[in-house]
Amino acid sequence: MKSFNKKSFFVFGVLILGSFYSFVCLSSKDEKPAKPNIIVFLVDDMGLMDTSVPFLTDNKNKPKEYPLNKLYSTPNMKMLAKQGIRFSNFYAHSVCSPSRTSILTGQNSARHGVTNWIRPEFNNKGTYGPENWNWKGLTKEGITLPKMLKEEGYKTIHVGKAHYGPIGSEGGDPLNLGFDINIGGSAIGQPGSYYGMENFGNLKGRKKRAVKGLEKYHGQELFLTEALTIEAKKFISQSKEERKPFFLQMSHYAVHSPFQSDKRFQEKYKNKKVPKKAKAFATLIEGVDKSLGDIINHVKNLGLGENTILFFVGDNGSDAPLKIESNYSSSFPLKGKKGTHWEGGMRVPFLACWISHDKNNKYQKELSIKKGMVQEQMGTIMDIFPTICDVVGIDIPRNYIIDGTNLKKQLSGKKNNRRKEIFLNHYPHKHRSSYYTSLVLSNWKVVYHYQIDGMPKYELYNLKTDPFESKNLVEGKPTRLKKMLKALKSELYDKNALYPIKNKEKLEVIIP
């Protein structure tokens, strides 16, 4: 056998190292992330009826289309509903900041204390609202979903509206809350303008609600929804290049006012028999839907679809600029709209799916999502936190209280018999509906209006027989009313809720 000389040994070593290096590089390049990618696609002011996807069902649990579904065009949401699951009874708080905070904390607003939308400049508690409600919002020290995901190795990306705290507060900057990237998120709750030609509000005399971080698009014929989508796609690609799983909170300013028309879609609504602002609103809806499709296609093109789960959700009831008749409007046939105590103020669209199906994918085996099904069992905005923690395998600290429920069983198309069918919306402030608390418990709903004018007022509905809240049953069901009010009072006590204040007196719940 011929022995190696030093030169031969050196060449052999180089070849071996080179092969090993090539193997490692190729393996790393093709390697799937250690954890599934997660997208929370959050739309501002999008209610249950602001889509061509029917979420309401008939008595056989089949989707039922209503007139408002025909006004809008959301083909990508339709595609999502076919390949994933939609919830017909998904609740959010009646205004934005409470719901957004609940997504990041898994807690009810009565517990985390952000019970009203946060005005950027000052405490907007309302005349009788609690002075010490949590209007400063989230802080660096608090537990948040992006912070926990970041600790698990995720690239955490926030794009769009934040509204987690006022100007100058820690919550005013998503980077303080666990996000690695923040594009466009600040203390503001609505954009100064949707138009790139108007610098998204960065104009003299209009900077109060200007969207920051998009200077490269100023002066361009580009809509805000599109600019944010471009940025989101860029950071998804960056995450793949870094071989890190990503958490994207795609948080559109749309469809909040100002109701400016997205010119890409306005021709379609030209002849619709609705007010001009409602036509503009419809273009905002379609722009959001296009963004959804663009992001889905981008994830697929990067080869990440089978490892990416998407949750689509609105943050409160609809605020479409449609006429109000007998308290029915943009959520019809549901009663009420954003900021009200009726179902139209709190029911929102919720869809979940894996972007690309693969029955052999280990993540999809662990979290099976039923295709094309309508889930009638209740879901809430607080459920997103524990569900994502379960998907990723995060242990929630034992001393941290979660109000949400893991949706795993419901996403698979089954009923979760261990779920407590309850949703509390505590609103001790002034808005379209003022100083009230509502509680949905199984098929019943009670509303308590605090005694600002001397005596409390009550509403009671059976949502199974009267889902559109047409008949107040207070007079005919006194025993049921007391039972519901006791449950409401217990929930407020459990969450250390703050109450309206009149003449320095705390207005607690009085049971008749």
N, C-alpha and C positions, 0 to 999 in steps of 0.2 A: 504494500500500500504506500502510495506516494505521500510524503508528509508535507504539511503546509509550511511555506516560509512566511516571514513576517509580512511581506507585501500581500501575499494571498490571504492571510488571516485578516488583514486590515480591510481588503476589498470585500471579503465575505461578511465581515462585521457591518460594513456600511450597507450592504444589500439587505441584511437581516433587519437592521434598524430602520432602513427606508421602507421596507415592506410593512413593518410594525406600525410606523408612522402613518403610512397610507391607509392601513386597516383602521387605525384609531380615528383618523380624520373622516373617512367615509362612514364609519359607524356612527360618529358623533353627528355628522351632517344628516344622516337618515334617521337618527334616533328620535323616538317620540318623547314628548315631555313626560316627566315622572308623574305629573298630575294633569287632570283634564283642564282645558281652557274654559273660561266662564265669561259669558257676556250677559250683563243686565241692561236690556234696552228699555230705557225709561222715557216716557213721553209726558210732557207737562200738560196738564188740563185735558187729558184725553179720557173721556168717559166711555161707558160700555157701548153706546150707540154710535160713536164717531168712527165707524168703520163699515165696510161692505161685508164683513164677517158677522153673521148673526150669532150672538152669544146667548140671547134669551131662548128658552125652549118651550115647547108645547107640553101637554100632559103626558106625552110618551117619551119625554126627554130628547126630542128631535129639535134641531135648531129651527127657530121660527123667524122669518124675515119680517121686518117692520119698515115703514116708509123711510125712516132716516138711514137705514142700511143701503137704500137705493140712491141716496144723495152722494155717498162717498165711493171712492175707488181705491181699494187697498189689496191689489192682487198678491203682493208678497205676504201679507197677513193671511190671506186665503191659503196660500201654499203652506205656510207654517201650520195652520189649523189642520191641514190634511196630513202632514207628516208628523204632527205632534198632538198635544192635547190642549183643549181650551177649558177654562173654568167659567161657568155661568153665574156663580155666586162668589165673586172675589171682592173683598173689601179693602179700601184704603181710607185714610182719614179725609175729612171733607175739604182740607186745604193742603198746600204743598209741603211746607217745611216739616210739619209733623210726620207725614208719610216718608219723606226722604230720610229723615232721622231714624225712623223705624226700620227702613231697609238696612241701614248701616249698623243698627244696634240690636235688632230683633225684639225691641220692646215697644209696648203701647205708649202712645203720647202722654197719657196720664202718668206713666212711670218715668219716662225720660224728661218730661217737663216742657218739651217744645210743643205747646198746645195750640199755637197760632202760627200763621205765616210770619216770618221774621222780616220786619221792616229794616232795611239796611242802616238807616240813620238814627232811629230812636225806638224806645220801647212802645210798641203799639198794643198795649194790653187791653185797650178799650176803657170806657168810663168806669165800669164796675169790675174789670178784670183783675186778677191777682197781680200785685206789684212784682212779686218775686217769681213769676213764671220764668222758665228758662229761655229768655229771649236772647241770651248770649250764645246759645246753641252748643254744639259739640266742642270738645277741648282736646288738646294733645294727650292728656292723661287717660282719657276714656277709652274703653274697649270698642273697636270698630271692626267691621268686616274686612275692609282693605288692609288694616293693620295686621290682622290675624293671617290673612292670605300672604302678605309680604313676608311674614316670619316663616311661612312654608315654602318660600322660594319663588313666589309669583312676582311678575312684573305687573304692578297695579296702575291702571290707566283711567284717569277721569277726563272725559271730553264733554263739554257743554255746561249746562246749568248746574250750580251747586246749591247755594241758598241754605247753608248749614250754620250760618252765624252772621251778625251784622258787620259793618265796616270796622276794621281794626281789631276784630276778635280773632281768636285762633281758628274758630270754625269758618271764618271768612275765606280761608285758603285751604283747599283740599289737600295740599302737601303736608299740612299739619295733622291730617287724619289718617295717614297711612298710604296715600297715593304717591307713587314715584313720579307720575306725570300728571300735569294739570293743564288742559287747554280750554280756556274760556270760562272756567269756573271761578266765581267770586261771591260776594255778599248779595248781588242783585238777583231778583227773581224774574225779570223780564228783560228783553233786549231793547236798547235804544232804537235799533233798526235791524231788520233782517237783511238789508241790502248792503253789499260790498261797496257799491257806489256811494253809499252814505257812511262808509267806514264802520258799519255795524253800531252806529251811534256815537262814534268818536269824532264828533263835530262840535264846534264852538256853541256853547249854550245847551248842549244835549248830552254831555258826558256823564250825567247822573246815572244812566242805565246803560252805559257803553259796555260792550263785550270786549274783554282784553285777550291778548295772546294770539290774535289773528291779523296782526299788522301787515303781514306779507300779502294779504288778500284785499287790502284797502284800495279803493278806486277801481276794483274789478267788477264786471257784470256777473256777480256770483252771489247766490243766496246763502244765508247763514247755515241752513240745514246741510247744504252741499259742502261748504267749507269745513264744517265739523266732521262730516263723513270722511273727507279726504284725510284729515288729521288722524282720525281713528284708524283708518286703513294703514297709514304710515307706521303707527306704533304697533299694530298687530304684526306687520312685516318685521319690524325691529325685534320684537319678542322672539320670532322664529329664528332670526339671525343669531340672537343671543342664546338660543336653545333653552328658553325659559317659558314655562307656562304663563299665560296672561289672564288677568282679570280686567275686563273692560266694562266700565260703567259708561255706556253711551247714553248721555242724558241731554236730550234735545230741549232747547228753549221752546221750539214749536210744541204744542200749538197755542201757546199763550199769546195774549194781545202784546203788541199792536197787530191787528189783523191785516197784514200786508200781503198782497197777492204774490205767490210764487209763479212768476211768468212762464215757467216751463209747463204749467198745467192749466193756466187760466182759460184757455180756449174751450176746454172740455165743459166748463161750468157756465159758459156765456149765456146759455138759454135756460138755465135752471131757474125755476120760479121761487127764488129765495132772495133775501136782501143782499146788497153788494158785499157787506162784511161777511156774511155767511158763505158767499162764493169764495172770498179770499180764505176763509177758514178751511174750506174744502181743499183748496190748493195746498195749504199747510199740511193737512192730513196726508195728501198724496205724496208730498215731498218727504215726509217722515217714512212713508211706506217704501219709497224709492231708496232711501238711505238704508232701510232694513235689508232690501234685496241686494244692494251694493256690498254691504258688509258680509252678508251670507256668501255671496259669490266670491268675494275676496278670500274669505277663510277657506272655501272649497279649492280655489285655485292654488293656494299655498299648501294644499294637501293636509289641512288640519281639521277638516270637517268632522271626521269620525271621533275626534278627541275634543270637540267643542260643544258645550251645552249652552243654549240661549233661553233666557227668560225675558218675555216681553210683557211690560206692565205700564199702566197709567198711574199717576200719583194722586189723583182725586177725580171727582165727577166732572162731567163735561161743562165747558164754559162757552160753547158755541153761541155766537150772537144771533139767536133766534128768539122770536116773540114768546113771552110768557103768558099763558092762559090758564087761570085757575091753578097756578103753581106747577103746571106741566110745560116743558119747554124742550131744551136740547137733549134731554135724556128720555124723551117720550118713547114708549109708554110708561117708563119709570117716572115717578114724581120728583120734582126738584132738579137742581143742578149744583155745580160747585158752590161750596159755602153754605149749603142747606142741610137740614137734619133728615131729609127724606132719602130714599134709596138712590135717587139720581145724583145725589151729592157725594156718595161713597162707593158705589159699585163701579168697578173699572175692568178693562180687558186684561186678561192674563193668559198667556200662551207659553208653553214650554216644549222644547224639542232638542234632539241632537241634530246638528246641522247636516251631517251625512250619516245614514244608518249603516251599521255593521254589527250583525248579531254576534260576531266573534270578538268584538272589541270588549276588553275587560271592564272598562268604565261603563259601557252601556249594559253589560251584564249585571253590574252592581246597581245601576239606576236605570231600570227599564221604563220607557215612556210609551204609553199606549198611543198608537197612531189613529188619528181621525176621530177621537172620542171627545164628547162633552162631559166634563166632570161636574156634577151638580152639587156635590158636597162642598161646604164652605171652605174658602181659602182666604188668607189675609196678607196684608203687606208685611206683617211681622214674620211670616213663614219663610221668606226668602233667605234670611240669615241662617236659621238652623238647617235648612235644606242644603245650602251650599257647604256649610261646615261638615255635614254628613258626606256629601259627594267627595270632598277633599280629604276627609279623615281627620278633621280638626277636633280636638277635645275642648269643649267650652269650659272655662273655669267653673269649678263647683259653686263658688260664691257669687257667680254672675247670674242674675235672673233673666230668663228668656220668656217672653209672652207668646212667641210664635210656636208653631207646630211643624215638625218635619213633614214635608209633602211627599216623601218617597213612595208611600203606599198609594196615595191618591194619584200620583203621576203615572203609576203603573195601571191605572184604570179601576182600581179597587176602592172600596170604602174603608176608611180608617175608623174602626169602631172604638178606638181609644181616644179619638179626637173630641175635645170639648167644643161643641158648636156655639161659639160665643164671640161677639165682637163689640167692644166698647169704643164709642167715639165721644170724647170729653172736650167740650168747647166752651170754656168760661170767658168768652170774648165777644166782641161785636162784629157781625158780618151780615150776610143775607139772612141767616138764622143766627140769633144771638143768645148767649148765656144758656146753654143747654147741655145735657148729656143724653146720648141715646145708647141703647143696648139691644143687640140682636141676640136672642137665646133660642136655639133650635128654630122653630117656625114662628116664634113670636118676637115682636119688637115693641119696646117702650121708649118714649121720649119724655124727659123731664125738663121743663122750662123753669128756670130759677125765678124766685119770687121778687124780681126787680120792681114790679108794679104792685106789690102787696101780697099777692097770693100766687103759689106755683100753678102751673098748667101741665096737663098730662095728655099724652097721645098713646094709644095702644092699637097695634095692628096684628092680624094673623097673616103672615106673609105667604103661607101655603095656600089659603083660600082667597087672599086679597094682596097679590104681589105688588100691585100698583098703588097701595095705600089710599084707597078711595073711601074707606069707612073707618072712622075712629070708634073703637069699641069700649072706650072708657066707661060709659054709662051702663052698658050691659054686662061687663065682665069685671066687677069690683074685686073678686077674689084673685083673678089672674093678674089684675093691675098691681095689687099689693105684693104678690109673689114676684113679679118682674121688678118692681121697685126695690124690693129687698135684695134681689140679685144685683141690681145696678149699684145700690149703696155698698154692698159687699165688695164689688169690683173696684170701686173708687177707694175704699178703705185699704184694700190689698195693695193698691198701686201708689198710696200716699198722695192722692190727687189734691190739687189746690182748687179752691172754690171762688166764685165771684164774691166781691166785697161791696157792701152797701152800708154807709154810715159807720164804717170801721167794723162792721159785723160780718162774719163769714156766713154765707148763705148755703147751708147744707141741705141735703135731701130730706123733705118732709113726706112721710107716707100717710095717706089719708086713712 
